[in-house]
């Protein structure tokens, strides 16, 4: 196309634009802006959902559908902050499965994994929505009970340990089940997270020794 022809095309387009009523051009621009805003809002919503999914994955145990140790430690720290501000007592429960290693050794990790999933589900269904259940590693589980004193926490731990013992994996040679030792520790004002965990772990260890 020659330079003269191109100039004629541009002139024609300019004249067409000039002939378009201002209110129509304004309406077209508004419609485009609304469409762009809707598209952007959709992208933001999808991004937020993806962030929530990633955060949930980072806080969840890869095997059992409960929280992991990282999230558990963080929530204990938050609970201590809330407790200090509002004088609210929280308590930590520790559970350790007795003889779990022998189940893995004898029947394989698949059977052990099934048992862990059952126990995780029992613990999750046995507490309130505001409480937190986590797998701390291996065959150890932790629970953070909000607004709960030691006496109530011990009763809850005992009830949950009974439910753990009721869980079974069916095998051709017979049903497999485990018992659990447990320990309870309050989140005392001024404690570090490590101190709270150490007390709960010590209480659980003493219970395990008393059983053996």
TORKOL-507194 format. One line per field, with one value per residue (C-alpha): chain; residue in one letter; x, y, z; residue number from 1. Coordinates in steps of 0.1 Angstrom, whole numbers, plus 5000, padded with zeros to 4 digits. Each point is the difference from the previous one (the first is absolute). Layout:
chain: (A/...)
res: (a/...)
xx: (X/...)
yy: (Y/...)
zz: (Z/...)
n: (NUM/...)
This chain:
chain: (A/A/A/A/A/A/A/A/A/A/A/A/A/A/A/A/A/A/A/A/A/A/A/A/A/A/A/A/A/A/A/A/A/A/A/A/A/A/A/A/A/A/A/A/A/A/A/A/A/A/A/A/A/A/A/A/A/A/A/A/A/A/A/A/A/A/A/A/A/A/A/A/A/A/A/A/A/A/A/A/A/A/A/A/A/A/A/A/A/A/A/A/A/A/A/A/A/A/A/A/A/A/A/A/A/A/A/A/A/A/A/A/A/A/A/A/A/A/A/A/A/A/A/A/A/A/A/A/A/A/A/A/A/A/A/A/A/A/A/A/A/A/A/A/A/A/A/A/A/A/A/A/A/A/A/A/A/A/A/A/A/A/A/A/A/A/A/A/A/A/A/A/A/A/A/A/A/A/A/A/A/A/A/A/A/A/A/A/A/A/A/A/A/A/A/A/A/A/A/A/A/A/A/A/A/A/A/A/A/A/A/A)
res: (x/x/x/x/x/x/x/x/x/x/x/x/x/x/x/x/x/x/x/x/x/x/x/x/x/x/x/x/x/x/x/x/x/x/x/x/x/x/x/x/x/x/x/x/x/x/x/x/x/x/x/x/x/x/x/x/x/x/x/x/x/x/x/x/x/x/x/x/x/x/x/x/x/x/x/x/x/x/x/x/x/x/x/x/x/x/x/x/x/x/x/x/x/x/x/x/x/x/x/x/x/x/x/x/x/x/x/x/x/x/x/x/x/x/x/x/x/x/x/x/x/x/x/x/x/x/x/x/x/x/x/x/x/x/x/x/x/x/x/x/x/x/x/x/x/x/x/x/x/x/x/x/x/x/x/x/x/x/x/x/x/x/x/x/x/x/x/x/x/x/x/x/x/x/x/x/x/x/x/x/x/x/x/x/x/x/x/x/x/x/x/x/x/x/x/x/x/x/x/x/x/x/x/x/x/x/x/x/x/x/x/x)
xx: (5000/5013/5007/4971/4976/5010/4994/4966/4991/5011/4980/4969/5004/5004/4969/4981/5011/4991/4966/4993/4980/5020/4975/5004/5038/4997/4976/5024/5029/4979/4990/5036/5010/4973/5011/5037/4990/4980/5029/5024/4977/4998/5038/5004/4974/5018/5033/4987/4985/5034/5018/4975/5006/5038/4997/4978/5024/5029/4982/4985/5016/5008/4985/4973/4974/5010/5024/5038/5026/5008/4964/4996/5030/4988/4965/5014/5019/4968/4981/5025/4996/4962/5003/5022/4976/4967/5010/4988/5014/5011/5013/5021/4995/5026/4992/5026/4989/5012/5017/4994/5034/4994/4969/5020/5027/4976/4973/5016/4996/4968/4982/5017/4989/4964/5000/5015/4973/4973/5015/5004/4963/4990/5020/4986/4964/5005/5008/4983/5004/5020/5025/5030/5012/5034/5023/5033/5020/5000/4974/4997/4970/4993/4968/4996/4969/4989/4983/5006/5016/5022/4972/4977/5029/5009/4965/5000/5034/4987/4969/5019/5025/4971/4988/5035/5000/4967/5014/5009/5015/4986/5025/4997/5018/4978/4993/5028/4997/5022/4997/5014/5019/4991/5012/4985/5016/4985/5013/5013/5005/5036/5007/5017/4985/5029/4993/4963/5009/5027/4975/4974/5026/5013/4965/4995/5033/4992/4966/5018/5025/4972/4983/5030)
yy: (5000/5035/5027/5020/4970/4994/5037/4997/4970/5018/5031/4978/4984/5034/5013/4969/5004/5036/4991/4976/5017/5007/4982/4968/5002/5006/4970/4978/5010/4995/4965/4991/5013/4979/4969/5007/5004/4968/4981/5015/4991/4964/4998/5014/4975/4971/5012/5003/4965/4986/5017/4985/4966/5003/5012/4970/4976/5015/4995/4966/4966/4982/4967/5006/5028/5021/5028/4995/5008/5034/5012/4985/5019/5032/4997/4993/5032/5019/4984/5012/5036/4998/4984/5028/5027/4985/4978/4969/4966/4975/4965/4977/4962/4976/4965/4973/4967/4969/4973/5018/4992/4963/5003/5017/4974/4970/5011/5028/5038/4998/4985/5024/5029/4988/4999/5035/5014/4983/5014/5035/4999/4989/5028/5026/4990/4998/5037/5033/5019/5027/4974/4988/4965/4994/4971/5009/4973/4962/4986/5032/5023/5033/5018/5037/5005/5036/5013/4967/4993/4970/4980/5002/4994/4968/4987/5008/4982/4969/4999/5004/4973/4976/5009/4995/4964/4993/5007/4969/4990/4968/4974/4963/4990/5022/5036/5023/5028/5021/5017/5035/5017/5036/5030/5034/5034/5034/5030/5020/5038/5008/4965/4995/4976/4976/5000/4992/4971/4987/4998/4982/4976/4994/4992/4977/4982/4995/4985/4977/4989/4994/4977/4979)
zz: (5000/4991/5025/4985/5003/5036/5008/4984/5022/5031/4991/4994/5034/5017/4983/5010/5036/4999/4987/5029/5027/5032/5022/4979/5002/5038/5003/4981/5023/5031/4988/4993/5035/5016/4981/5010/5037/5000/4984/5025/5029/4988/4998/5035/5013/4984/5013/5035/4998/4988/5029/5025/4984/5002/5036/5009/4983/5019/5033/4994/5007/4967/5012/5026/4994/5030/5006/5000/5027/4985/5002/5035/5014/4984/5015/5035/4997/4990/5028/5025/4986/5003/5034/5013/4986/5010/5030/4980/5009/4973/5003/4979/4997/4987/4987/4993/4985/5019/4978/4968/4986/5004/4978/4973/5002/5000/4976/4980/4998/4981/5029/5024/4978/5000/5038/5003/4977/5021/5032/4985/4991/5035/5016/4976/5005/5038/5005/4994/4967/5019/5012/4980/4992/4985/4992/5015/4982/4998/5024/5022/4999/5018/5008/5011/5021/5003/5032/5017/5034/5008/5018/4969/4977/5019/4997/4963/4995/5018/4979/4968/5010/5004/4966/4985/5015/4982/4966/4980/4967/4987/4989/4989/5032/5022/5009/5009/5025/5023/5033/5007/5028/5006/5019/5008/5006/5005/4980/5029/4998/4990/4987/4967/4975/5007/5037/4995/4976/5024/5029/4978/4987/5035/5013/4971/5006/5037/4990/4976/5027/5025/4974/4993)
n: (1/2/3/4/5/6/7/8/9/10/11/12/13/14/15/16/17/18/19/20/21/22/23/24/25/26/27/28/29/30/31/32/33/34/35/36/37/38/39/40/41/42/43/44/45/46/47/48/49/50/51/52/53/54/55/56/57/58/59/60/61/62/63/64/65/66/67/68/69/70/71/72/73/74/75/76/77/78/79/80/81/82/83/84/85/86/87/88/89/90/91/92/93/94/95/96/97/98/99/100/101/102/103/104/105/106/107/108/109/110/111/112/113/114/115/116/117/118/119/120/121/122/123/124/125/126/127/128/129/130/131/132/133/134/135/136/137/138/139/140/141/142/143/144/145/146/147/148/149/150/151/152/153/154/155/156/157/158/159/160/161/162/163/164/165/166/167/168/169/170/171/172/173/174/175/176/177/178/179/180/181/182/183/184/185/186/187/188/189/190/191/192/193/194/195/196/197/198/199/200/201/202/203/204/205/206/207/208/209/210/211/212)
